[in-house]
Amino acid sequence: MHAVIQWLLDTIGTMGYPGIFLLMAMESSVIPVPSELVMPPAGYLAFQGNMNLGIAILCGALGSLAGAYANYLISHYLGRPLILKYGKYVLIPPEKFEKVERFFLQHGEISTFLGRLLPVVRHLISIPAGLSGMGRLRFSFYTLAGAGIWCCILACMGYFIGENQQMIMQYSHKALAWIIVFSIALITVYVRRQRQRNGIKA
């Protein structure tokens, strides 16, 4: 693990901000580069005075958006036509796909935002967004918001903890636990507001 961290430090140190952008774009698409191994070293380099912490976080968030867009565009322009044409053969008939599409168009904002904060989900959330044709401006905004928060948390860990990967992983797990609690609370509030709105409409 130490060798991996050193390689990432060397890579980010050599490539600078474009390196952060590239690695986070890979992390956000289908290439397994954990963000927990990218942003903390960037934060540590900022602590050493070799980078600006704010710019590093911005590059990480923009890289996440670029990687997410790769999944979004592939899903929208390739996956959607395939599902509409052949979905019935894999238990996804057009009417079922329309229900999923309608759900994501109605609740895509909170789904995208929270999805960017959660492991595994952050790699996949762009796919339903692309399949449903979620508006690109909304997709960009909520992807950047979620990715920016996560990049900020990880970069600050590296800034204050340093290159101790064991401590970083320990605190990242604690941060993830708080994010899950926050996500549950936000979903609860969101569902209540949706029910209230539907009740008023009714």
C-alpha positions in Angstrom: 0.0 0.0 0.0 2.9 2.4 0.8 4.2 1.8 -2.7 0.8 2.8 -4.2 0.6 5.9 -2.1 4.2 6.9 -3.1 3.3 6.3 -6.7 0.3 8.5 -6.5 2.2 11.2 -4.7 4.9 11.1 -7.4 2.2 11.0 -10.2 0.3 14.0 -8.8 3.5 15.8 -7.9 4.7 15.4 -11.5 1.5 16.0 -13.4 0.1 18.5 -10.9 -3.5 19.5 -11.2 -4.1 17.7 -14.5 -3.0 14.5 -12.7 -5.7 15.0 -10.1 -8.3 15.7 -12.9 -7.3 12.6 -14.8 -7.2 10.2 -11.9 -10.6 11.4 -10.6 -12.1 11.1 -14.0 -10.9 7.5 -14.1 -12.3 7.0 -10.6 -15.7 8.4 -11.6 -16.0 6.2 -14.7 -15.4 2.5 -14.9 -11.7 2.4 -14.0 -11.1 1.3 -10.4 -9.0 4.2 -9.0 -10.4 4.8 -5.5 -10.8 8.5 -4.7 -9.5 7.7 -1.2 -6.1 7.1 -2.8 -6.2 10.2 -4.9 -7.5 13.2 -3.0 -5.7 12.7 0.3 -2.2 12.7 -1.4 -3.3 15.9 -3.1 -4.2 17.4 0.2 -0.9 16.3 1.7 0.9 18.0 -1.2 -1.1 21.1 -0.5 0.0 20.9 3.2 3.6 20.8 2.0 3.0 23.9 0.0 3.3 22.2 -3.4 -0.3 22.8 -4.3 -3.3 25.0 -3.6 -5.9 23.0 -1.6 -8.9 24.8 -3.2 -7.6 24.3 -6.8 -6.8 20.6 -6.0 -10.4 20.1 -4.8 -11.8 21.9 -7.8 -9.7 19.7 -10.2 -10.9 16.6 -8.4 -14.6 17.6 -8.6 -14.2 18.6 -12.3 -12.5 15.3 -13.0 -15.3 13.4 -11.3 -17.8 15.3 -13.5 -15.8 14.4 -16.7 -15.8 10.7 -15.8 -19.5 10.8 -14.9 -20.2 12.4 -18.2 -18.5 9.5 -20.0 -20.9 7.1 -18.4 -23.8 9.5 -18.9 -23.2 9.9 -22.7 -22.6 6.2 -23.3 -25.8 5.3 -21.5 -27.8 7.9 -23.2 -26.6 7.4 -26.8 -25.9 3.7 -26.8 -27.7 2.1 -23.8 -31.0 3.8 -24.2 -31.7 2.7 -27.8 -30.5 -0.9 -27.0 -32.9 -1.1 -24.0 -35.8 0.3 -26.0 -35.2 -2.2 -28.8 -34.0 -5.3 -26.9 -35.1 -4.7 -23.3 -38.2 -6.9 -23.6 -35.8 -9.9 -24.1 -34.1 -9.3 -20.7 -37.2 -8.5 -18.7 -37.2 -4.8 -19.3 -40.2 -4.1 -21.5 -40.8 -0.5 -22.7 -43.6 0.1 -20.0 -41.2 -0.9 -17.2 -38.4 1.2 -18.6 -40.8 4.2 -18.8 -41.6 3.8 -15.1 -37.9 3.8 -14.2 -37.3 6.8 -16.5 -40.2 8.7 -15.0 -39.0 8.1 -11.5 -35.5 9.3 -12.2 -36.8 12.4 -14.1 -38.8 13.2 -11.0 -36.2 12.4 -8.4 -32.9 12.6 -10.4 -31.5 15.6 -8.5 -31.4 14.0 -5.0 -30.4 10.6 -6.5 -27.5 12.1 -8.4 -26.4 14.3 -5.4 -26.4 11.5 -2.9 -25.1 8.9 -5.3 -21.9 10.9 -5.7 -21.3 10.7 -2.0 -21.7 6.9 -1.7 -19.2 4.2 -2.7 -20.0 2.0 -5.6 -23.1 4.1 -6.3 -21.0 7.0 -7.4 -19.6 4.9 -10.3 -23.1 3.8 -11.4 -25.5 6.8 -10.8 -24.6 8.4 -14.1 -26.0 5.4 -16.0 -29.7 5.8 -15.0 -29.2 9.6 -15.5 -28.1 9.0 -19.0 -30.7 6.4 -19.8 -33.5 8.6 -18.5 -32.2 11.7 -20.4 -31.8 13.8 -17.3 -31.1 17.4 -18.2 -27.4 18.0 -18.6 -27.4 21.3 -16.6 -29.1 19.6 -13.6 -26.9 16.5 -14.0 -23.7 18.7 -14.0 -24.8 20.8 -11.0 -25.8 17.9 -8.7 -22.8 15.8 -9.8 -20.4 18.7 -9.0 -22.1 19.3 -5.7 -21.8 15.8 -4.5 -18.3 15.2 -5.9 -17.1 18.5 -4.5 -18.2 17.6 -1.0 -16.5 14.2 -1.1 -13.3 15.6 -2.7 -13.2 18.3 0.0 -13.5 15.8 2.8 -10.7 13.6 1.4 -8.4 16.4 0.5 -8.8 17.9 4.0 -7.9 14.5 5.5 -4.7 14.5 3.6 -4.0 18.1 4.5 -4.4 17.5 8.3 -3.4 13.9 8.6 -0.6 13.7 6.1 0.4 10.5 4.2 -0.6 8.0 7.0 -2.9 5.9 4.8 -4.1 3.8 7.7 -5.4 6.8 9.5 -6.9 8.2 6.3 -8.8 5.0 5.6 -10.0 5.0 9.3 -11.3 8.6 9.1 -12.7 8.1 5.6 -14.8 5.2 7.0 -16.0 7.5 9.8 -16.8 10.2 7.3 -18.7 7.7 5.2 -20.8 6.6 8.2 -21.8 10.3 8.8 -22.6 10.7 5.1 -24.9 7.7 5.3 -26.6 9.2 8.3 -26.9 12.5 6.4 -28.3 10.7 3.3 -31.0 8.9 5.3 -32.0 12.2 7.0 -32.1 14.0 3.7 -34.1 11.3 2.0 -36.6 11.3 5.0 -37.1 15.1 4.6 -37.4 14.8 0.9 -40.0 12.0 1.0 -42.1 14.0 3.6 -42.0 17.1 1.4 -43.0 15.1 -1.6 -45.9 13.6 0.3 -47.0 17.0 1.5 -46.9 18.4 -2.1 -48.9 15.5 -3.4 -51.4 15.9 -0.6 -51.8 19.6 -1.5 -52.3 18.8 -5.1 -54.8 16.1 -4.3 
